Amino acid sequence: MKDADSTSSSKISALIVAASSSFLTPFTISSVNIALPSIEREFRINALLLSWIATSYLLSAAIFLLPFGKLGDIYGRKRIFRYGIIIFTFSSFLAAFSSSAFLLIFSRIIQGFGSAMIFATGIAIISSVFPPEERGKALGITVAAVYSGLSCGPFFGGFLTQNFTWRSIFVVNVPLGILIILLIVFKLKGEWADAKGEKFDIKGSVIYGLSLIALMCGVTLLPDLSGFVLIIAGLSGLVLFYKWERKIRYPVFDVNLFGTNRVFAFSCLAALINYSATFSVTFLTSLFLQYIKGFSPGDAGMILMSQPVVMALFSPVAGRLSDRIEPRIIASIGMAITVSGLIFLSMIRESTGIVLIVSCLMLLGFGFALFSSPNMNAIMGSVERKFYGIASGSVGTMRLLGQMLSMGIVTLIFALLIGRVQITNEYHSVFITSYRLALVIFSVLCTVGVFLSLSRGKLRENN
């Protein structure tokens, strides 16, 4: 299918739009996390309800990523992407003027809905516009935008919250969202509907969504019995989803890709493991810096920024390299470097200096930068054009499932070793033990991921 996707101006427009939106959504996520204490004070809500301000967004995004990826393949990726930006912008406006915690949570659910539309189609648009020999570079720039958003969020989110209240975080999204909408309407040419005419699998989407709800809610309830029950129900639902998708003509997710496409299957598994092994590191290290080292939230945030800054700097380089060198090689090297960073972090003590901690975080950032862009290039390059939306949705789904599993591991360790108590001075040694145990588990997970990454096969043979 030939749209205007081969022209230089279309490439630039697509890259600007995709990178801008890729910056906006993670910027909002990391900004809101910084603002949670201020939100708690204004609405006077408990910790559980406060956690749902963050969790509701992730849950909503995870549920709708795959369905919107398929809808983009059928009805046009630009159309779904445009609707996603509009919904995200509107929900930001709604969140800024929320009069209660429940209205804010509702706004965050809508935000997650819009974010799913953006991430399910943004990478697919880039893959549609750029030829295989240029795709890695473009994806690298897009990934760098994600990490830039994560890097800027804590700093600017803290500044906005301190000087203009937490509502200003959502207000700034509105003009940025409107600008991206205008760019889409007037600059982004083409539609890219490579599965046009296929039917949408509503039943499969419902089974998938309910299964994810059970899984994510189950993880948040661990180690209670109800948590394990929900996780079993969620996994059973995913098995049912797999069986259903295999027997219908137009599945929302072609599960045969995992059976027939080795590069796609192992790249997705590698992504799942990598996110599982790295997502909670920032959370754990933030607690370590504040509880054990005595840093303020602002100072801890500045130290933690070292990791995403390195990611943002090296992701475009890794993406360009994956256009010339087999992606599995670069991604596997990146994952191996990540393992070394996790091992070093697992050995820190109360007396460990900040320079060493920052060095470990930068090493992690470098490893993840080498892994992320090439791995994404491998996933998108291993499928036909009509599956770009599904593949794009798979990238986001692996990320969210990995993040959920990562936090589930930490939650379980805390529950077993620390219990339901505050981390006071008398529990510092137990916290450090929990921290180191989590990092050891993550190191083992990531080591398994290295072998999976190497086992994926060669991408160039698929082109």
C-alpha positions as CSV (number, residue, x, y, z in Angstrom):
1,M,0.0,0.0,0.0
2,K,1.5,3.4,-1.0
3,D,0.3,6.5,0.7
4,A,2.4,9.6,1.0
5,D,4.5,7.5,3.3
6,S,7.6,7.4,1.1
7,T,8.2,11.2,1.0
8,S,10.7,12.9,3.2
9,S,8.1,15.4,4.5
10,S,5.8,12.6,5.6
11,K,8.6,10.9,7.4
12,I,9.5,14.1,9.3
13,S,5.9,14.8,10.1
14,A,5.2,11.3,11.4
15,L,8.4,11.4,13.5
16,I,7.5,14.7,15.0
17,V,4.0,13.7,15.9
18,A,5.0,10.2,17.2
19,A,7.9,11.7,19.3
20,S,5.8,14.5,20.7
21,S,3.0,12.1,21.8
22,S,5.6,9.7,23.1
23,F,7.0,12.5,25.3
24,L,3.6,13.7,26.5
25,T,2.2,10.5,28.1
26,P,5.2,9.4,30.1
27,F,5.8,13.0,31.2
28,T,2.3,13.0,32.7
29,I,2.8,9.6,34.4
30,S,6.0,10.6,36.1
31,S,4.7,14.1,37.0
32,V,1.6,12.7,38.6
33,N,3.7,10.3,40.7
34,I,5.5,13.3,42.2
35,A,2.2,15.1,42.8
36,L,0.5,12.3,44.7
37,P,1.3,13.5,48.2
38,S,-0.2,16.9,47.3
39,I,-3.3,15.2,45.9
40,E,-3.6,13.1,49.1
41,R,-3.5,16.3,51.2
42,E,-6.2,18.1,49.2
43,F,-8.7,15.3,49.0
44,R,-7.8,13.7,52.3
45,I,-7.8,10.2,50.9
46,N,-6.2,7.0,52.2
47,A,-3.2,5.3,50.6
48,L,-5.3,2.7,48.8
49,L,-7.5,5.2,47.0
50,L,-4.4,7.3,46.3
51,S,-2.7,4.3,44.6
52,W,-5.7,4.0,42.3
53,I,-5.0,7.4,40.8
54,A,-1.9,5.8,39.3
55,T,-3.1,2.3,38.9
56,S,-6.4,3.2,37.1
57,Y,-4.4,4.8,34.3
58,L,-2.1,1.8,33.8
59,L,-5.0,-0.7,34.0
60,S,-7.1,1.2,31.4
61,A,-4.1,1.5,29.1
62,A,-3.3,-2.2,29.3
63,I,-6.8,-3.3,28.6
64,F,-7.2,-1.3,25.4
65,L,-3.7,-1.5,23.8
66,L,-4.3,-4.6,21.8
67,P,-7.9,-3.9,20.7
68,F,-6.9,-0.4,19.5
69,G,-3.9,-1.8,17.7
70,K,-6.2,-4.0,15.7
71,L,-8.8,-1.2,15.2
72,G,-5.9,0.9,13.8
73,D,-5.0,-1.9,11.3
74,I,-8.7,-2.1,10.2
75,Y,-9.9,1.5,10.2
76,G,-6.7,3.5,9.9
77,R,-3.8,4.1,12.3
78,K,-3.9,7.9,11.9
79,R,-7.6,8.0,12.7
80,I,-7.2,6.0,15.9
81,F,-4.1,8.0,16.8
82,R,-5.9,11.3,16.3
83,Y,-8.9,10.2,18.4
84,G,-6.4,9.1,21.1
85,I,-4.7,12.5,21.3
86,I,-8.1,14.3,21.4
87,I,-9.4,12.0,24.3
88,F,-6.1,12.4,26.2
89,T,-6.2,16.2,25.9
90,F,-9.9,16.3,27.0
91,S,-9.3,14.0,29.9
92,S,-6.3,16.1,31.0
93,F,-8.7,19.2,31.1
94,L,-11.2,17.1,33.1
95,A,-8.5,16.0,35.6
96,A,-7.3,19.5,36.1
97,F,-10.7,20.6,37.3
98,S,-11.7,17.4,39.3
99,S,-13.6,18.3,42.4
100,S,-13.1,14.9,44.1
101,A,-10.7,11.9,44.1
102,F,-13.3,9.8,42.3
103,L,-13.7,12.2,39.5
104,L,-9.9,12.4,39.2
105,I,-9.7,8.6,39.0
106,F,-12.4,8.6,36.4
107,S,-10.4,11.2,34.4
108,R,-7.3,9.0,34.7
109,I,-9.2,6.0,33.3
110,I,-10.2,8.1,30.3
111,Q,-6.6,9.2,30.0
112,G,-5.4,5.6,29.9
113,F,-8.1,4.9,27.3
114,G,-6.7,7.7,25.1
115,S,-3.1,6.7,25.8
116,A,-3.8,3.2,24.6
117,M,-5.0,4.6,21.3
118,I,-1.8,6.6,21.0
119,F,0.7,3.9,21.9
120,A,-1.1,1.2,19.9
121,T,-0.8,3.2,16.7
122,G,2.2,5.6,17.1
123,I,4.9,2.9,16.6
124,A,2.8,1.3,13.9
125,I,2.7,4.7,12.0
126,I,6.5,5.0,12.3
127,S,6.9,1.5,11.0
128,S,4.5,2.2,8.1
129,V,6.3,5.4,7.0
130,F,9.9,4.4,7.4
131,P,11.5,1.6,5.3
132,P,13.3,-1.2,7.2
133,E,16.7,0.3,6.7
134,E,15.7,3.5,8.4
135,R,13.1,2.2,10.9
136,G,15.6,1.6,13.8
137,K,16.8,5.2,13.8
138,A,13.2,6.5,13.9
139,L,12.2,4.1,16.6
140,G,15.3,5.1,18.6
141,I,14.3,8.8,18.5
142,T,10.7,7.8,19.6
143,V,12.0,5.8,22.5
144,A,14.4,8.7,23.4
145,A,11.3,10.9,23.6
146,V,9.7,8.5,26.0
147,Y,12.7,8.6,28.3
148,S,12.9,12.4,28.0
149,G,9.3,12.5,29.2
150,L,10.2,10.3,32.1
151,S,13.3,12.4,32.9
152,C,11.5,15.7,32.8
153,G,8.4,14.6,34.6
154,P,9.8,14.5,38.2
155,F,11.6,17.9,37.9
156,F,8.9,19.9,36.1
157,G,6.1,18.0,37.9
158,G,7.6,19.0,41.2
159,F,8.1,22.6,40.1
160,L,4.5,22.9,38.8
161,T,3.1,21.3,41.9
162,Q,5.1,23.5,44.3
163,N,4.3,26.8,42.5
164,F,0.9,26.2,40.8
165,T,-0.6,23.2,42.6
166,W,-0.9,19.7,41.2
167,R,-3.7,20.7,38.8
168,S,-1.2,22.6,36.6
169,I,0.4,19.3,35.6
170,F,-2.8,18.4,33.7
171,V,-3.4,22.0,32.5
172,V,-0.1,22.0,30.5
173,N,-1.1,18.9,28.7
174,V,-4.0,20.8,27.0
175,P,-2.0,23.2,24.8
176,L,0.5,20.5,24.0
177,G,-2.3,18.1,23.0
178,I,-3.9,20.7,20.8
179,L,-0.6,21.4,19.1
180,I,-0.2,17.7,18.3
181,I,-3.8,17.5,17.0
182,L,-3.1,20.4,14.6
183,L,0.1,18.7,13.4
184,I,-1.8,15.5,12.7
185,V,-4.6,17.3,10.8
186,F,-2.4,19.5,8.7
187,K,0.9,17.7,8.4
188,L,0.5,14.0,8.7
189,K,-0.6,12.6,5.4
190,G,-1.8,9.0,4.9
191,E,-4.1,6.6,6.8
192,W,-2.4,3.2,6.8
193,A,-5.2,0.7,7.1
194,D,-3.5,-2.5,6.0
195,A,-6.2,-4.9,7.4
196,K,-9.1,-2.9,6.0
197,G,-12.3,-5.0,5.6
198,E,-11.6,-7.4,8.4
199,K,-14.1,-7.8,11.3
200,F,-13.2,-6.7,14.8
201,D,-13.2,-9.4,17.5
202,I,-15.4,-7.9,20.3
203,K,-15.7,-11.1,22.3
204,G,-11.9,-11.7,22.3
205,S,-11.3,-8.1,23.4
206,V,-13.8,-8.5,26.3
207,I,-12.1,-11.8,27.5
208,Y,-8.7,-10.2,27.2
209,G,-9.8,-7.0,29.1
210,L,-11.4,-8.9,32.0
211,S,-8.4,-11.2,32.3
212,L,-6.1,-8.2,32.7
213,I,-8.3,-6.6,35.2
214,A,-8.2,-9.8,37.3
215,L,-4.5,-10.1,37.0
216,M,-3.6,-6.5,37.9
217,C,-6.1,-6.3,40.8
218,G,-4.7,-9.7,42.0
219,V,-1.2,-8.4,42.0
220,T,-2.2,-5.3,44.1
221,L,-3.9,-7.6,46.7
222,L,-0.9,-9.9,47.2
223,P,-0.1,-11.8,49.4
224,D,-3.8,-12.0,50.5
225,L,-5.7,-15.1,49.4
226,S,-8.0,-13.0,47.2
227,G,-4.9,-11.8,45.3
228,F,-3.9,-15.3,44.4
229,V,-7.5,-16.2,43.4
230,L,-7.7,-13.2,41.1
231,I,-4.4,-14.0,39.5
232,I,-5.5,-17.6,38.8
233,A,-8.7,-16.3,37.4
234,G,-6.8,-13.8,35.2
235,L,-4.4,-16.5,33.9
236,S,-7.3,-18.8,33.2
237,G,-9.0,-16.0,31.3
238,L,-5.8,-15.6,29.2
239,V,-5.8,-19.3,28.4
240,L,-9.4,-19.0,27.3
241,F,-8.5,-15.9,25.2
242,Y,-5.7,-17.9,23.5
243,K,-8.1,-20.7,22.6
244,W,-10.7,-18.3,21.3
245,E,-8.2,-16.4,19.2
246,R,-6.9,-19.5,17.5
247,K,-10.3,-20.6,16.2
248,I,-11.8,-17.4,14.8
249,R,-11.0,-15.9,11.4
250,Y,-10.2,-12.4,12.4
251,P,-8.7,-12.4,15.9
252,V,-8.0,-9.2,17.8
253,F,-4.5,-10.7,18.3
254,D,-3.1,-13.3,16.0
255,V,-1.7,-15.7,18.6
256,N,-0.2,-17.8,15.7
257,L,2.5,-15.1,15.5
258,F,3.9,-16.7,18.7
259,G,3.9,-20.1,17.2
260,T,5.2,-19.3,13.7
261,N,7.3,-16.2,14.1
262,R,10.3,-17.0,16.4
263,V,11.7,-13.4,16.2
264,F,8.4,-11.9,17.3
265,A,7.7,-14.4,20.0
266,F,11.2,-14.2,21.7
267,S,11.4,-10.5,21.3
268,C,8.1,-10.0,23.1
269,L,9.2,-12.4,25.9
270,A,12.5,-10.6,26.2
271,A,10.7,-7.3,26.5
272,L,8.4,-8.7,29.2
273,I,11.3,-10.0,31.2
274,N,13.3,-6.8,30.8
275,Y,10.5,-4.6,32.1
276,S,9.8,-7.1,34.9
277,A,13.5,-6.9,36.0
278,T,13.9,-3.1,35.7
279,F,10.7,-1.2,36.4
280,S,10.7,-1.5,40.2
281,V,14.4,-0.5,40.5
282,T,13.5,3.2,40.5
283,F,10.8,2.7,43.1
284,L,13.1,0.7,45.4
285,T,16.1,3.0,45.0
286,S,13.9,6.0,45.7
287,L,12.9,4.5,49.0
288,F,16.5,3.6,49.7
289,L,17.7,7.1,49.1
290,Q,15.0,8.7,51.2
291,Y,14.7,6.2,54.1
292,I,18.3,4.9,54.4
293,K,20.4,7.8,53.0
294,G,18.1,10.6,54.3
295,F,17.6,12.5,51.0
296,S,14.6,14.7,50.4
297,P,12.2,13.7,47.6
298,G,13.6,16.4,45.3
299,D,17.2,15.4,45.8
300,A,16.3,11.7,45.4
301,G,14.5,12.5,42.2
302,M,17.5,14.4,40.8
303,I,19.7,11.3,41.5
304,L,17.2,8.9,39.9
305,M,17.1,11.1,36.8
306,S,20.5,9.8,35.9
307,Q,19.1,6.6,34.5
308,P,16.4,7.9,32.1
309,V,18.8,10.7,30.9
310,V,21.3,8.1,29.8
311,M,18.4,6.1,28.2
312,A,17.4,9.2,26.2
313,L,20.9,9.9,25.0
314,F,21.8,6.4,23.8
315,S,18.4,5.1,22.5
316,P,18.7,6.9,19.1
317,V,22.3,5.5,18.7
318,A,21.1,2.0,19.5
319,G,18.3,2.4,17.0
320,R,20.6,3.4,14.2
321,L,23.0,0.6,15.0
322,S,20.1,-1.9,14.8
323,D,19.5,-0.8,11.2
324,R,23.0,-2.0,10.3
325,I,23.7,-4.7,12.8
326,E,21.4,-7.6,13.7
327,P,19.0,-6.3,16.4
328,R,19.3,-9.4,18.6
329,I,23.0,-8.8,19.0
330,I,22.7,-5.2,20.3
331,A,19.6,-6.0,22.4
332,S,21.3,-9.0,24.0
333,I,24.4,-6.9,24.8
334,G,22.2,-4.3,26.3
335,M,20.4,-6.9,28.5
336,A,23.7,-8.3,29.6
337,I,24.8,-4.8,30.7
338,T,21.5,-4.5,32.5
339,V,22.3,-7.7,34.4
340,S,25.6,-6.3,35.5
341,G,23.9,-3.1,36.7
342,L,21.4,-5.1,38.7
343,I,24.1,-7.2,40.3
344,F,26.1,-4.2,41.4
345,L,22.9,-2.6,42.9
346,S,22.1,-5.8,44.8
347,M,25.4,-5.4,46.7
348,I,24.8,-1.8,48.0
349,R,24.7,-1.2,51.7
350,E,23.8,1.7,54.0
351,S,27.4,3.0,53.7
352,T,27.5,2.9,49.9
353,G,28.4,6.3,48.4
354,I,26.1,8.2,46.0
355,V,28.7,8.2,43.2
356,L,28.5,4.4,43.1
357,I,24.7,4.4,43.2
358,V,24.5,6.9,40.3
359,S,27.1,4.9,38.4
360,C,24.9,1.7,38.8
361,L,21.8,3.6,37.6
362,M,23.7,5.0,34.6
363,L,24.9,1.5,33.7
364,L,21.3,0.3,33.9
365,G,20.2,3.2,31.7
366,F,22.9,2.4,29.1
367,G,21.9,-1.3,29.1
368,F,18.2,-0.6,28.7
369,A,18.9,2.0,25.9
370,L,20.8,-0.7,24.0
371,F,18.0,-3.2,24.5
372,S,14.9,-1.2,24.0
373,S,15.1,0.4,20.5
374,P,16.7,-2.7,18.8
375,N,14.2,-5.0,20.4
376,M,11.3,-2.8,19.3
377,N,12.9,-2.7,15.8
378,A,13.0,-6.6,15.8
379,I,9.3,-6.8,16.8
380,M,8.1,-4.4,14.2
381,G,10.4,-5.7,11.5
382,S,9.4,-9.3,12.0
383,V,5.7,-8.9,11.0
384,E,3.8,-8.0,7.8
385,R,2.4,-4.5,7.4
386,K,-1.2,-5.6,8.2
387,F,0.0,-6.7,11.7
388,Y,1.8,-3.4,12.6
389,G,-1.0,-2.3,14.9
390,I,-1.1,-5.6,16.7
391,A,2.7,-5.6,17.0
392,S,2.7,-2.0,18.3
393,G,0.0,-2.9,20.8
394,S,2.1,-6.0,21.8
395,V,5.1,-3.7,22.6
396,G,2.9,-1.6,25.0
397,T,1.3,-4.7,26.5
398,M,4.6,-6.4,27.3
399,R,5.7,-3.1,28.9
400,L,2.6,-2.8,31.2
401,L,2.5,-6.5,32.1
402,G,6.2,-6.4,32.9
403,Q,5.7,-3.3,35.1
404,M,2.9,-5.1,36.9
405,L,4.9,-8.2,37.5
406,S,7.9,-6.2,38.7
407,M,5.7,-4.4,41.3
408,G,4.1,-7.7,42.2
409,I,7.5,-9.2,43.1
410,V,8.4,-6.2,45.2
411,T,4.9,-6.2,46.9
412,L,5.3,-9.9,47.8
413,I,8.8,-9.4,49.2
414,F,7.7,-6.5,51.3
415,A,4.7,-8.3,52.6
416,L,6.8,-11.4,53.6
417,L,9.8,-9.6,55.1
418,I,8.6,-6.2,56.3
419,G,4.8,-6.6,56.7
420,R,2.3,-3.8,57.1
421,V,4.5,-1.4,59.0
422,Q,6.2,1.9,58.3
423,I,9.9,1.8,57.3
424,T,11.3,3.3,60.5
425,N,14.9,3.2,61.8
426,E,14.3,-0.2,63.4
427,Y,13.3,-1.7,60.0
428,H,16.1,-0.3,58.0
429,S,18.1,-3.5,58.0
430,V,15.1,-5.5,56.9
431,F,14.4,-3.0,54.1
432,I,17.9,-3.3,52.8
433,T,17.6,-7.1,52.9
434,S,14.3,-6.8,50.9
435,Y,16.0,-4.4,48.5
436,R,18.9,-6.7,47.8
437,L,16.7,-9.8,47.5
438,A,14.5,-8.1,44.9
439,L,17.6,-7.0,42.9
440,V,19.0,-10.6,43.0
441,I,15.6,-11.9,41.7
442,F,15.6,-9.3,39.0
443,S,19.2,-10.2,38.1
444,V,18.3,-13.8,37.6
445,L,15.2,-12.8,35.6
446,C,17.3,-10.6,33.3
447,T,19.9,-13.3,32.8
448,V,17.2,-15.6,31.5
449,G,16.1,-12.8,29.3
450,V,19.6,-12.6,27.7
451,F,19.4,-16.2,26.6
452,L,15.9,-15.6,25.2
453,S,17.1,-12.6,23.4
454,L,20.0,-14.5,21.8
455,S,17.6,-17.4,20.9
456,R,15.2,-15.3,18.8
457,G,16.9,-15.8,15.5
458,K,17.9,-13.4,12.8
459,L,15.6,-10.5,11.8
460,R,17.1,-10.1,8.3
461,E,15.9,-13.6,7.3
462,N,12.3,-12.4,7.9
463,N,12.6,-9.4,5.5
